[in-house]
Amino acid sequence: MTVRLKDFYADWCGPCKTQDPILEELEADYEDVEFEKVDVDQEQDIANQYQVRSLPTLVIENDDGVVDRFVGVTQREDIEEALQAAGA
């Protein structure tokens, strides 16, 4: 099963910059998870598809669809729990 984490961000978003190091650590530790950064200013259609209204927004999905979603800066432990629930 494929597990994906989509990170919806913008370059001007201060909290997004706080979230980045947490995601970089997770990406190094979870090699089987696909991490995707989505710049909402460049890819508004994808942001609209996932109904992103605030930044940062993290969407965790697997082959069955969206498993979890976080809005705002999210701690590593919460993201790890959701990744494991998704099958990572």
ABEGO torsion letter per residue (X at the ends): XBBBBBBBBBAABAAAAAAAAAAAAAAAABAABBBBBBBAAABAAAAAAAGBABOBBBBBBBAAEBABBBBEBBBAAAAAAAAAAAGX
